[in-house]
Amino acid sequence: MIKDFNICEPTRIDSHETIKMYEIMRFMMPNNDFTQTQKENSLMDIIDNFDGFILDGFGVINIGNELIKGVIPFLNEVKRKNKHIFILTNGSTNPSVETAKKYINWKIPISKELVVSPRDALQQSLENFKDTKVFFIGKEVTPIKLNNLKVTNNIKDADLIVFLGSRIWNINDHDNLVNELIRKKRNIFVCNPDISAPHGKFFSPEPGYWSLKIMQDANLNEKFFHWYGKPYHPVFNFVKNKLDNYSKKNFKKKNIAMIGDTLHTDILGANAYGFSSILLTNYGLMKNMDIDRIIKNLKIYPSYIVGGY
């Protein structure tokens, strides 16, 4: 039960604590019936198995501000073979076109319209609301701007809460939010369900971490939380529709591979949606971990396990 779970302090997050927190939230995640996996040496070895690839950001393309070696040659080969590429990051602090600038500045061969985040799916959903006052969590975030939304900086006035980012969110901000939610419960729309993000020598707490703490500290049950990022369906629906529209094709889901470093978000989400999944193990969350044991214990099986590019 979440109320009895011991959530570590933000500064003590590591790979093992991250997995434990994902597992306590597993009952909210989509079902995963995939039970087979196979290993390959590199991503280059399986390019021909798929029509397109969707890449996660942190742990697949970069660690912190450092580009992972091998990304650009792999993507160039994918393009040379006329395969399709999308980047799907759970990071939702800024609009996807702004996030795309980072990748383009790194000379990654991708155009801005091929970078997607859960805030794109959330924005579609928010268009259905009328005259709604929204409080956006995250001091550094760029709020979603729609004519039917009224952005408020006073949470007491908010009809709903949107969690976009947590880079400058801290325990004092959390406590203030919890006190207000105890006073008056509200729905919380979470773009980024990630518990943590790898930065080489440390892991940053992400909105999924703070959402778990909110559930526990405000005694707020899961019905108040609406998830838009991986592993949940909304962002996978969004990227599949965008891929089909962009390519003017209707791809079979199994012919599209999600490449990720996290079992509970990238792999579980892809499997549940019907995509194929590739777990990359040399760089991100799963680096230096006993992959076979963890997969067996969690019962989340990627289509492929690959070390690197």
C-alpha positions in Angstrom: 0.0 0.0 0.0 1.2 3.5 -0.9 0.4 4.9 2.5 2.8 2.5 4.3 5.6 2.7 1.7 8.9 4.2 2.7 9.6 6.9 0.1 13.3 7.8 0.1 14.5 11.4 0.3 15.1 13.1 -3.1 18.8 13.1 -2.6 18.9 9.3 -2.0 17.2 8.3 -5.3 19.2 5.6 -7.2 18.3 2.9 -9.6 17.1 0.4 -6.9 14.9 3.0 -5.1 13.5 4.1 -8.5 12.4 0.6 -9.3 10.9 0.1 -5.8 8.8 3.2 -6.3 7.7 2.2 -9.8 6.6 -1.2 -8.3 4.5 0.4 -5.6 2.7 2.3 -8.4 2.4 -0.7 -10.6 -1.3 -1.2 -9.9 -2.1 2.0 -11.8 0.0 1.1 -14.8 -1.3 -0.7 -18.0 -1.3 -4.5 -18.1 1.7 -6.3 -19.7 1.2 -9.8 -21.1 4.4 -10.1 -23.1 6.5 -13.0 -21.7 9.4 -13.5 -24.2 12.6 -11.6 -24.9 15.8 -12.1 -26.9 19.2 -10.5 -26.7 21.2 -8.8 -29.5 24.6 -7.2 -29.4 23.7 -3.8 -30.8 20.8 -1.7 -32.2 22.5 -1.8 -35.6 21.9 -5.5 -35.7 18.1 -5.2 -35.6 17.5 -2.1 -37.8 16.0 -4.3 -40.5 13.4 -5.9 -38.1 11.3 -2.7 -37.9 9.7 0.0 -40.0 10.4 2.7 -37.5 11.9 3.5 -34.1 10.7 5.7 -31.2 13.6 6.8 -29.0 13.4 7.9 -25.4 15.5 10.9 -24.4 17.3 10.5 -21.1 19.2 7.2 -20.9 18.9 6.6 -24.6 20.0 9.8 -26.4 21.7 11.6 -23.6 22.8 11.3 -19.9 22.4 14.7 -18.4 23.8 17.2 -20.9 26.1 14.6 -22.6 25.1 12.9 -25.9 25.5 9.1 -25.8 28.2 7.9 -28.2 26.7 6.0 -31.2 23.3 7.7 -31.3 24.0 9.8 -34.5 25.6 6.9 -36.6 22.6 4.7 -35.6 20.0 7.4 -36.6 21.9 8.1 -39.9 21.7 4.4 -40.7 18.0 4.3 -39.9 17.4 7.2 -42.2 19.6 5.7 -44.9 17.4 2.6 -44.9 14.3 4.8 -45.2 13.0 3.9 -41.7 11.1 6.4 -39.6 12.3 8.0 -36.4 10.5 9.8 -33.6 11.8 11.0 -30.2 9.4 10.5 -27.4 10.5 12.0 -24.1 8.5 12.1 -20.9 10.1 15.5 -20.2 7.3 18.1 -20.5 8.7 21.3 -19.0 8.7 23.1 -22.4 6.8 22.7 -25.7 8.2 19.9 -27.9 9.4 22.3 -30.5 11.7 23.9 -27.8 12.9 20.5 -26.6 13.7 19.6 -30.2 16.2 22.5 -30.4 18.4 20.7 -27.9 18.6 17.6 -30.1 19.1 19.6 -33.3 21.9 21.6 -31.6 23.5 18.2 -30.9 23.4 17.5 -34.7 20.9 14.7 -34.3 19.4 14.1 -37.7 15.8 14.8 -36.8 13.3 17.7 -37.5 11.4 19.5 -34.8 8.0 18.0 -35.7 9.4 14.5 -34.9 10.0 15.2 -31.3 7.0 14.5 -29.0 6.2 14.7 -25.3 3.2 14.0 -23.1 2.3 17.7 -23.0 1.3 17.3 -26.6 -1.3 14.7 -25.7 -2.4 16.7 -22.6 -2.9 19.8 -24.7 -5.3 17.9 -26.9 -7.2 16.8 -23.9 -7.3 20.2 -22.2 -8.9 21.7 -25.4 -12.2 20.0 -24.2 -12.3 22.0 -20.9 -14.3 25.2 -20.6 -13.3 28.3 -18.6 -11.0 26.3 -16.4 -8.5 27.8 -14.0 -5.2 25.8 -14.0 -2.3 25.8 -11.7 0.9 24.5 -13.4 3.4 22.8 -11.1 7.0 23.7 -11.8 8.6 27.1 -11.4 10.7 26.7 -14.6 7.9 25.4 -16.8 6.3 27.0 -19.9 2.5 26.8 -19.2 0.2 25.4 -21.9 -1.7 28.3 -23.5 -5.2 27.7 -24.7 -8.1 30.2 -25.0 -10.3 28.1 -22.7 -7.7 27.9 -19.9 -7.0 30.6 -17.3 -3.6 30.2 -15.8 -3.4 31.0 -12.1 -0.4 31.4 -9.9 -2.6 30.9 -6.8 -3.3 27.3 -6.2 -6.3 28.2 -4.0 -8.1 29.5 -7.2 -7.3 26.5 -9.3 -9.9 24.1 -10.7 -7.3 21.6 -11.6 -3.5 21.1 -11.3 -1.1 20.2 -14.1 2.3 18.8 -13.3 4.7 19.6 -16.2 8.2 19.6 -14.5 10.0 19.5 -11.2 13.6 20.8 -11.9 13.1 23.7 -9.4 10.5 21.9 -7.3 11.5 21.1 -3.7 10.2 19.7 -0.4 8.9 23.1 0.7 6.9 23.5 -2.5 5.6 20.0 -2.0 4.5 20.6 1.5 2.6 23.8 0.5 0.9 21.9 -2.3 0.0 19.0 0.1 -1.6 21.3 2.6 -3.8 22.9 -0.1 -4.8 19.4 -1.4 -5.7 18.4 2.2 -7.9 21.5 2.4 -9.5 20.8 -1.0 -8.9 17.8 -3.2 -8.4 18.4 -6.9 -7.6 16.4 -10.1 -3.9 16.4 -11.0 -2.8 15.9 -14.6 0.7 14.5 -14.7 2.6 14.8 -18.0 5.8 13.1 -16.8 5.3 9.9 -14.8 9.1 9.3 -14.5 10.3 8.7 -11.0 13.8 9.8 -11.7 16.2 10.8 -14.5 19.9 9.8 -14.8 22.6 12.5 -14.7 25.7 10.3 -14.6 26.6 10.5 -10.9 23.1 11.2 -9.5 19.4 10.8 -10.2 17.0 13.8 -10.2 13.5 13.5 -8.7 10.9 13.8 -11.4 7.2 14.4 -11.4 6.4 10.7 -10.8 8.4 10.8 -7.6 6.6 13.9 -6.3 3.2 12.5 -7.4 3.8 9.4 -5.3 4.7 11.7 -2.3 1.5 13.7 -2.9 -0.6 10.5 -2.9 1.0 9.5 0.4 1.2 12.9 2.2 -2.2 14.3 1.1 -3.9 10.9 1.3 -5.0 11.4 -2.3 -6.0 8.2 -4.0 -5.3 7.3 -7.6 -8.6 8.4 -9.0 -7.4 12.1 -8.7 -4.4 11.4 -10.9 -4.5 11.5 -14.7 -1.4 10.2 -16.4 -0.3 11.3 -19.9 3.3 10.0 -20.4 4.9 6.6 -20.7 3.8 4.0 -19.7 0.2 5.2 -20.1 -1.7 5.1 -23.4 -2.4 8.9 -24.2 1.1 9.7 -25.4 1.5 6.4 -27.3 -1.8 7.2 -29.1 -0.5 10.6 -29.9 2.8 9.5 -31.3 1.2 6.6 -33.3 -1.3 9.0 -34.9 1.5 11.5 -35.7 3.7 8.8 -37.2 0.9 7.6 -39.4 0.0 11.1 -40.5 3.6 12.1 -41.1 4.4 9.0 -43.2 1.0 8.8 -44.8 0.9 5.1 -43.8 -0.9 3.0 -41.2 1.9 1.1 -39.6 1.3 -2.2 -37.7 2.1 -1.4 -34.1 4.4 -4.4 -33.8 6.6 -3.0 -36.6 7.4 0.0 -34.6 10.0 -0.3 -31.8 10.2 1.8 -28.7 13.8 2.1 -27.5 14.2 2.9 -23.8 16.2 2.4 -20.7 13.4 2.0 -18.2 11.3 -1.2 -17.8 8.3 0.5 -16.1 7.8 3.4 -18.5 9.3 2.7 -22.0 9.1 -1.1 -22.1 5.9 -1.7 -20.2 4.1 1.1 -22.0 5.2 0.0 -25.4 4.3 -3.6 -24.7 0.8 -2.7 -23.4 0.1 -0.5 -26.3 1.2 -3.1 -28.9 4.5 -1.7 -30.0 7.7 -3.8 -29.9 10.2 -2.8 -27.3 14.0 -2.6 -27.0 15.7 -2.2 -23.6 19.0 -0.4 -23.9 21.2 -1.4 -20.9 24.6 0.3 -21.2 23.7 3.9 -20.3 20.6 4.8 -18.2 18.6 3.4 -15.4 19.6 -0.3 -15.9 23.4 0.4 -16.2 25.5 -2.1 -14.1 22.3 -3.9 -12.9 21.5 -7.6 -13.0 19.1 -7.3 -16.0 18.0 -10.9 -16.2 17.1 -11.1 -12.5 15.3 -7.8 -12.6 13.2 -8.7 -15.6 12.3 -12.1 -14.1 11.3 -10.4 -10.8 9.3 -7.6 -12.4 7.8 -9.7 -15.2 8.3 -6.9 -17.7 9.8 -8.5 -20.8 11.2 -6.3 -23.6 11.1 -7.7 -27.2 14.9 -7.2 -27.3 17.6 -6.6 -24.8 20.5 -4.6 -26.3 23.6 -3.2 -24.7 24.4 -0.3 -26.9 24.3 1.2 -30.4 
